[in-house]
């Protein structure tokens, strides 16, 4: 009966996929080369990602007139796209050639035997030029299945105007102990908190945990829940202590992506926030009044000499085993995301910190754009400084459940309600086990 029900559900969803493919309607993405060349279908949940790939398809066609592609992009809502893709792969019908899969959803596509094409033959020749930890998160059993748009290196954004009022030099902040001491000076001198901390998402807690050396974060390096581990307890006890002292406040709206938060920071509400490099776009788009006031620095280390960054977030582009043009799809993906030219275009087009560290000192990354206008042309100097200190994260089938527990319960209980971190983490660990 269960099998019968699944087949009916799969059949209905396949029909809906077919209808969507025919009508395209409001979720149509772009199309390259006016229908000429080999058609490759691409699914994503992000309009900008589709626009980037359409741009890269045009460049590909200019360079490869004998292997032109007609990239048919379809942009779905986030959950719809991941659900449709999973069903299409499980049923063996209707999957695209290429697709974006967001990091938290990626473990669902690696269960059992992945219905994705291993990308080792295009990744391994470039490994020495890439930030390897950002490839490992899309790997299983020695095979790479996804290629990201960015490193997502965590950095700290300081409001220098506020720090100057307190006589604090951000270059003197080397460790989290230094950060706490500087925060006390800022609070005393200005009445403003040093930093904001999320209670509804992972961008404050996970970087602080993952930056610790050793490979363990919310899970151990070998994939076991690690919520009671020293690196997790330390980070949450530190954040709670900052909040208890008034050095930190919980982010208005719960996250650093809330409308209330943008307004709070734009008005000079706090002296800093640590977030990935891709958060630059939130400053330029939603906090215009801070232009020229924000300086980007490496995150403080837990102890002198330890790592000062971790790669956060991400979307891995995959090739499905349903593709009838796997080699062409792989060659195009390698051009778009692994080549030197593609990585420069990722910065120009999307404003992301590209995977190839050998382009970080390229002159093209210092050309004027909205990011250099806002922050200055030193942006990639920060990345070069922490090039060998960008820690990875452990991602597997348990990652979505752990993330959900933190977003819906753990962070609120500890940082907002003031519960004991050890007690909350022990209870949550027991639930997972």
VEXDREN-2710 file (C-alpha; in Angstrom, 1 decimal):
% VEXDREN-2710
k/r/px/py/pz
1/UNK/0.0/0.0/0.0
2/UNK/2.9/2.4/0.9
3/UNK/4.6/1.6/-2.4
4/UNK/1.3/2.1/-4.3
5/UNK/0.8/5.5/-2.7
6/UNK/4.3/6.6/-3.4
7/UNK/4.0/5.7/-7.1
8/UNK/0.7/7.7/-7.4
9/UNK/2.4/10.7/-5.7
10/UNK/5.5/10.5/-7.9
11/UNK/3.3/10.2/-11.0
12/UNK/1.3/13.4/-10.0
13/UNK/4.5/15.3/-9.3
14/UNK/6.0/14.2/-12.6
15/UNK/2.9/15.5/-14.4
16/UNK/3.3/18.9/-12.5
17/UNK/7.0/19.0/-13.6
18/UNK/6.0/18.4/-17.2
19/UNK/3.4/21.1/-17.0
20/UNK/5.8/23.5/-15.5
21/UNK/8.4/22.7/-18.2
22/UNK/5.9/23.4/-20.9
23/UNK/4.3/26.5/-19.6
24/UNK/7.3/28.1/-17.7
25/UNK/5.0/31.1/-16.9
26/UNK/6.0/33.3/-14.1
27/UNK/9.0/31.1/-13.1
28/UNK/10.7/31.3/-16.4
29/UNK/14.4/32.1/-16.2
30/UNK/16.6/33.1/-19.1
31/UNK/17.6/31.4/-22.3
32/UNK/20.9/31.9/-24.1
33/UNK/21.8/32.0/-27.8
34/UNK/18.3/32.3/-29.2
35/UNK/17.6/28.5/-29.3
36/UNK/20.8/27.6/-31.2
37/UNK/23.1/24.9/-29.9
38/UNK/22.6/22.0/-27.5
39/UNK/19.9/22.7/-25.0
40/UNK/20.9/22.4/-21.3
41/UNK/18.1/22.9/-18.8
42/UNK/19.1/24.6/-15.5
43/UNK/16.9/24.8/-12.3
44/UNK/17.6/27.4/-9.6
45/UNK/15.8/29.2/-6.8
46/UNK/17.7/32.4/-7.3
47/UNK/17.1/34.8/-10.2
48/UNK/20.6/36.3/-9.9
49/UNK/22.1/32.8/-10.2
50/UNK/20.2/32.2/-13.4
51/UNK/21.3/35.6/-14.8
52/UNK/24.9/34.8/-14.0
53/UNK/24.7/31.4/-15.9
54/UNK/23.0/33.1/-18.8
55/UNK/25.9/35.6/-18.9
56/UNK/28.5/32.7/-18.7
57/UNK/26.6/30.8/-21.5
58/UNK/27.0/33.8/-23.8
59/UNK/30.7/33.9/-23.0
60/UNK/31.0/30.2/-23.6
61/UNK/29.3/30.4/-26.9
62/UNK/31.6/33.1/-28.1
63/UNK/34.6/31.0/-27.2
64/UNK/33.1/27.7/-28.4
65/UNK/31.2/28.3/-31.6
66/UNK/31.4/24.6/-32.4
67/UNK/29.9/23.5/-29.0
68/UNK/27.3/26.2/-28.5
69/UNK/24.7/25.7/-25.7
70/UNK/21.2/27.0/-25.3
71/UNK/20.8/27.3/-21.6
72/UNK/17.1/27.1/-20.5
73/UNK/16.9/28.5/-17.0
74/UNK/13.9/27.9/-14.7
75/UNK/13.6/29.8/-11.4
76/UNK/11.4/28.1/-8.8
77/UNK/10.6/29.1/-5.2
78/UNK/13.2/27.7/-2.8
79/UNK/11.2/24.8/-1.4
80/UNK/9.4/24.0/-4.6
81/UNK/12.7/23.6/-6.5
82/UNK/14.4/21.3/-4.0
83/UNK/11.2/19.2/-3.7
84/UNK/10.7/18.9/-7.4
85/UNK/14.3/18.0/-8.0
86/UNK/14.3/15.3/-5.4
87/UNK/11.2/13.7/-6.7
88/UNK/12.5/13.9/-10.3
89/UNK/15.7/12.2/-9.4
90/UNK/13.9/9.5/-7.3
91/UNK/11.4/8.8/-10.0
92/UNK/13.9/9.0/-12.9
93/UNK/11.8/11.4/-14.8
94/UNK/11.9/15.1/-15.5
95/UNK/15.2/16.1/-14.0
96/UNK/17.2/19.0/-15.6
97/UNK/20.8/18.8/-16.8
98/UNK/22.0/21.2/-14.1
99/UNK/20.6/22.5/-10.8
100/UNK/21.4/24.6/-7.8
101/UNK/21.2/22.9/-4.5
102/UNK/21.4/25.0/-1.3
103/UNK/23.9/23.7/1.3
104/UNK/21.3/22.8/4.0
105/UNK/19.4/20.8/1.4
106/UNK/22.4/19.1/-0.1
107/UNK/22.6/16.2/2.3
108/UNK/19.1/15.0/1.1
109/UNK/20.6/14.5/-2.4
110/UNK/23.5/12.4/-1.1
111/UNK/21.5/9.8/0.6
112/UNK/22.0/6.2/-0.7
113/UNK/23.5/6.3/-4.2
114/UNK/23.5/10.0/-5.4
115/UNK/21.7/10.6/-8.6
116/UNK/24.3/13.2/-9.3
117/UNK/27.3/13.1/-11.6
118/UNK/30.7/13.0/-9.9
119/UNK/32.7/16.1/-10.8
120/UNK/36.2/14.9/-9.9
121/UNK/37.6/15.1/-13.4
122/UNK/36.9/18.9/-13.6
123/UNK/37.6/19.6/-9.9
124/UNK/40.8/17.7/-9.2
125/UNK/43.0/19.5/-11.8
126/UNK/42.1/22.8/-10.1
127/UNK/42.3/21.8/-6.5
128/UNK/45.6/23.7/-5.8
129/UNK/43.8/26.9/-6.9
130/UNK/40.6/26.4/-4.9
131/UNK/39.6/26.7/-1.3
132/UNK/39.2/23.0/-0.7
133/UNK/37.0/23.1/2.4
134/UNK/34.3/24.6/0.1
135/UNK/34.4/21.5/-2.1
136/UNK/34.4/19.0/0.7
137/UNK/31.0/20.1/1.9
138/UNK/29.5/18.8/-1.4
139/UNK/31.5/15.5/-1.4
140/UNK/30.7/11.9/-0.5
141/UNK/33.0/8.8/-0.6
142/UNK/35.7/10.7/-2.4
143/UNK/33.5/12.1/-5.1
144/UNK/32.7/15.8/-5.5
145/UNK/29.1/16.4/-6.5
146/UNK/28.6/20.2/-6.3
147/UNK/30.5/23.4/-7.0
148/UNK/29.8/26.6/-5.0
149/UNK/29.5/30.2/-6.1
150/UNK/31.6/31.5/-3.2
151/UNK/33.9/30.9/-0.3
152/UNK/31.6/32.6/2.1
153/UNK/34.6/33.5/4.3
154/UNK/33.4/34.9/7.7
155/UNK/34.7/38.3/8.5
156/UNK/33.8/41.1/10.9
157/UNK/32.3/44.4/9.8
158/UNK/33.2/47.3/12.2
159/UNK/31.5/50.7/12.3
160/UNK/34.7/52.7/12.5
161/UNK/32.8/55.9/13.4
162/UNK/31.5/54.3/16.6
163/UNK/34.9/52.7/17.4
164/UNK/36.6/56.0/17.0
165/UNK/34.2/57.6/19.5
166/UNK/35.4/55.0/22.1
167/UNK/39.1/55.2/21.1
168/UNK/39.1/51.6/19.9
169/UNK/41.4/50.5/17.0
170/UNK/40.0/47.4/15.3
171/UNK/43.5/46.3/14.4
172/UNK/44.2/45.8/18.1
173/UNK/41.4/43.2/18.3
174/UNK/43.2/39.9/17.8
175/UNK/41.2/37.5/20.0
176/UNK/37.7/37.2/21.2
177/UNK/38.9/38.3/24.7
178/UNK/40.2/41.5/23.0
179/UNK/36.8/41.9/21.4
180/UNK/35.0/41.6/24.7
181/UNK/37.3/44.2/26.3
182/UNK/36.8/46.5/23.4
183/UNK/33.1/46.0/23.6
184/UNK/33.1/47.2/27.2
185/UNK/34.9/50.4/26.2
186/UNK/32.4/51.0/23.3
187/UNK/29.4/50.5/25.7
188/UNK/30.8/52.8/28.3
189/UNK/31.8/55.6/25.9
190/UNK/28.8/55.5/23.5
191/UNK/26.0/53.6/25.2
192/UNK/25.9/51.4/22.1
193/UNK/26.4/47.6/22.0
194/UNK/29.5/46.3/20.3
195/UNK/27.7/43.7/18.3
196/UNK/24.4/42.0/17.4
197/UNK/23.8/38.3/17.7
198/UNK/21.1/36.3/15.9
199/UNK/18.5/34.2/17.7
200/UNK/16.7/33.0/14.6
201/UNK/19.5/31.8/12.3
202/UNK/23.0/30.3/12.3
203/UNK/25.2/33.2/11.1
204/UNK/26.4/34.3/14.5
205/UNK/26.9/30.9/16.2
206/UNK/28.2/28.6/13.4
207/UNK/31.2/30.8/12.3
208/UNK/32.4/31.1/15.9
209/UNK/32.1/27.3/16.4
210/UNK/33.6/26.3/13.0
211/UNK/36.6/28.6/13.2
212/UNK/38.1/26.5/16.0
213/UNK/40.9/24.2/14.8
214/UNK/40.5/20.5/14.8
215/UNK/37.7/19.9/12.4
216/UNK/34.8/19.6/14.9
217/UNK/31.9/22.0/15.0
218/UNK/28.2/21.2/15.5
219/UNK/29.2/17.7/14.6
220/UNK/32.5/15.9/15.1
221/UNK/34.8/15.6/12.1
222/UNK/33.5/12.0/11.6
223/UNK/29.9/13.1/11.6
224/UNK/28.6/12.6/15.2
225/UNK/26.4/15.2/16.9
226/UNK/28.7/17.5/19.0
227/UNK/26.4/19.9/20.7
228/UNK/27.9/19.3/24.1
229/UNK/31.4/19.6/22.7
230/UNK/33.8/22.3/24.1
231/UNK/33.8/24.4/20.9
232/UNK/30.0/24.6/20.9
233/UNK/29.6/25.3/24.6
234/UNK/32.4/27.9/24.5
235/UNK/30.8/29.9/21.7
236/UNK/27.3/30.0/23.3
237/UNK/28.6/30.8/26.8
238/UNK/30.6/33.7/25.2
239/UNK/27.6/35.1/23.3
240/UNK/25.4/34.8/26.4
241/UNK/28.0/36.6/28.5
242/UNK/28.2/39.5/26.0
243/UNK/24.4/39.8/26.0
244/UNK/24.3/39.7/29.8
245/UNK/26.8/42.5/30.0
246/UNK/25.1/44.6/27.4
247/UNK/28.1/44.3/25.1
248/UNK/25.8/42.5/22.6
249/UNK/22.1/42.7/21.8
250/UNK/20.0/40.1/20.0
251/UNK/19.4/41.2/16.4
252/UNK/16.2/43.1/15.9
253/UNK/13.9/40.8/14.0
254/UNK/15.9/37.8/15.1
255/UNK/18.3/37.7/12.1
256/UNK/20.8/39.8/10.3
257/UNK/18.5/39.7/7.2
258/UNK/15.4/41.2/8.9
259/UNK/14.1/44.6/7.7
260/UNK/14.1/45.8/11.4
261/UNK/17.8/44.8/11.6
262/UNK/18.8/46.8/8.5
263/UNK/17.1/49.9/9.9
264/UNK/18.8/49.4/13.3
265/UNK/22.3/49.1/11.9
266/UNK/21.8/51.8/9.2
267/UNK/21.1/54.2/12.1
268/UNK/24.3/53.2/13.9
269/UNK/22.7/50.8/16.3
270/UNK/25.8/48.7/17.0
271/UNK/29.5/48.8/16.4
272/UNK/30.0/45.5/14.5
273/UNK/28.6/42.3/13.1
274/UNK/30.4/39.2/12.0
275/UNK/29.0/37.7/8.8
276/UNK/30.3/36.0/5.6
277/UNK/31.9/38.1/2.9
278/UNK/28.7/37.8/0.8
279/UNK/27.0/40.0/3.4
280/UNK/28.6/43.0/1.8
281/UNK/25.7/43.2/-0.6
282/UNK/23.3/43.7/2.4
283/UNK/25.3/46.7/3.4
284/UNK/25.3/48.3/0.0
285/UNK/21.6/47.6/-0.7
286/UNK/20.0/48.0/2.7
287/UNK/22.3/50.2/4.8
288/UNK/23.3/53.0/2.5
289/UNK/24.0/55.5/5.3
290/UNK/27.0/53.4/6.5
291/UNK/28.9/53.9/3.3
292/UNK/32.5/54.8/4.1
293/UNK/32.0/54.0/7.8
294/UNK/32.4/50.2/7.7
295/UNK/35.8/48.5/7.7
296/UNK/36.2/44.7/7.1
297/UNK/38.6/42.8/9.2
298/UNK/39.3/39.1/9.9
299/UNK/37.3/37.6/12.8
300/UNK/39.1/37.5/16.1
301/UNK/40.6/34.1/17.0
302/UNK/39.8/32.2/20.1
303/UNK/43.5/32.0/20.9
304/UNK/46.4/33.8/19.2
305/UNK/47.6/32.0/16.2
306/UNK/44.4/30.0/15.6
307/UNK/42.1/30.3/12.6
308/UNK/40.2/33.6/12.0
309/UNK/37.5/32.5/9.6
310/UNK/35.2/29.8/8.4
311/UNK/33.4/29.3/5.1
312/UNK/29.6/29.8/5.6
313/UNK/26.5/29.2/3.5
314/UNK/26.5/28.2/-0.1
315/UNK/24.8/26.7/-3.1
316/UNK/26.3/23.9/-5.0
317/UNK/25.6/23.5/-8.7
318/UNK/25.1/19.9/-9.7
319/UNK/24.8/17.8/-12.8
320/UNK/22.1/15.1/-12.7
321/UNK/22.5/11.6/-14.0
322/UNK/19.4/12.3/-16.1
323/UNK/21.4/14.6/-18.4
324/UNK/21.9/13.4/-21.9
325/UNK/24.8/15.8/-22.4
326/UNK/26.9/15.2/-19.2
327/UNK/30.3/16.0/-20.7
328/UNK/29.1/19.3/-22.3
329/UNK/27.4/20.2/-19.0
330/UNK/30.6/19.4/-17.1
331/UNK/32.8/21.5/-19.4
332/UNK/30.4/24.4/-19.2
333/UNK/30.2/24.2/-15.4
334/UNK/34.0/24.1/-15.2
335/UNK/34.2/27.2/-17.4
336/UNK/31.5/29.0/-15.3
337/UNK/32.8/28.2/-11.8
338/UNK/36.3/26.8/-11.9
339/UNK/38.1/28.8/-14.6
340/UNK/40.0/31.9/-13.8
341/UNK/37.7/33.9/-16.1
342/UNK/34.6/32.4/-14.4
343/UNK/35.8/33.3/-11.0
344/UNK/36.5/36.9/-11.9
345/UNK/33.0/37.1/-13.4
346/UNK/31.5/35.7/-10.2
347/UNK/32.9/38.8/-8.4
348/UNK/32.0/41.2/-11.1
349/UNK/28.4/39.9/-11.6
350/UNK/27.5/38.6/-8.1
351/UNK/29.9/40.3/-5.7
352/UNK/30.9/37.0/-4.2
353/UNK/34.3/35.9/-2.9
354/UNK/35.3/33.4/-5.6
355/UNK/36.5/29.9/-4.9
356/UNK/39.8/30.4/-6.8
357/UNK/42.2/32.0/-4.3
358/UNK/44.6/32.7/-7.1
359/UNK/42.4/35.5/-8.4
360/UNK/42.1/37.3/-5.1
361/UNK/45.0/39.5/-6.1
362/UNK/43.9/40.0/-9.7
363/UNK/43.6/43.6/-10.8
364/UNK/40.0/42.9/-12.0
365/UNK/39.0/42.4/-8.4
366/UNK/40.1/46.0/-7.5
367/UNK/38.2/47.7/-10.4
368/UNK/35.6/50.2/-9.2
369/UNK/32.2/48.8/-8.4
370/UNK/29.5/49.3/-5.8
371/UNK/31.5/47.3/-3.3
372/UNK/34.8/49.2/-3.7
373/UNK/32.8/52.4/-3.6
374/UNK/31.2/51.5/-0.3
375/UNK/34.1/49.7/1.5
376/UNK/37.3/50.6/-0.4
377/UNK/39.5/48.6/-2.7
378/UNK/41.2/46.6/0.1
379/UNK/38.5/43.9/0.3
380/UNK/40.5/41.0/-1.0
381/UNK/43.5/42.0/1.1
382/UNK/41.4/40.7/4.0
383/UNK/40.8/37.4/2.3
384/UNK/44.5/37.0/1.3
385/UNK/45.4/37.6/5.0
386/UNK/43.2/34.6/6.1
387/UNK/43.7/32.5/3.0
388/UNK/45.0/29.5/5.0
389/UNK/42.7/30.0/8.0
390/UNK/39.3/29.5/6.4
391/UNK/37.9/26.5/8.3
392/UNK/35.2/24.2/6.8
393/UNK/32.0/22.9/8.3
394/UNK/30.7/19.4/8.8
395/UNK/27.7/18.8/6.6
396/UNK/25.8/15.5/6.4
397/UNK/22.3/14.1/6.7
398/UNK/21.9/15.4/10.3
399/UNK/22.7/19.0/9.4
400/UNK/19.2/20.1/8.5
401/UNK/17.8/18.7/11.8
402/UNK/20.5/20.3/13.9
403/UNK/20.1/23.7/12.1
404/UNK/16.3/23.6/12.6
405/UNK/16.8/22.9/16.4
406/UNK/19.1/25.9/16.7
407/UNK/16.8/28.2/14.8
408/UNK/13.6/27.3/16.5
409/UNK/14.7/26.5/20.1
410/UNK/18.4/26.5/21.2
411/UNK/19.3/30.1/20.3
412/UNK/16.1/31.6/21.7
413/UNK/16.4/29.6/24.9
414/UNK/20.0/30.5/25.6
415/UNK/20.4/34.0/24.1
416/UNK/16.9/35.5/24.6
417/UNK/15.4/33.6/27.5
418/UNK/18.8/33.3/29.4
419/UNK/18.8/29.6/30.0
420/UNK/22.0/27.8/30.9
421/UNK/23.8/26.8/27.7
422/UNK/25.1/23.5/29.0
423/UNK/21.6/22.4/30.1
424/UNK/20.0/23.4/26.8
425/UNK/22.7/21.8/24.7
426/UNK/22.6/18.5/26.7
427/UNK/18.9/18.3/26.2
428/UNK/19.2/19.0/22.5
429/UNK/22.0/16.4/22.1
430/UNK/19.8/13.8/23.8
431/UNK/17.0/14.5/21.4
432/UNK/19.3/14.0/18.4
433/UNK/20.6/10.7/19.8
END
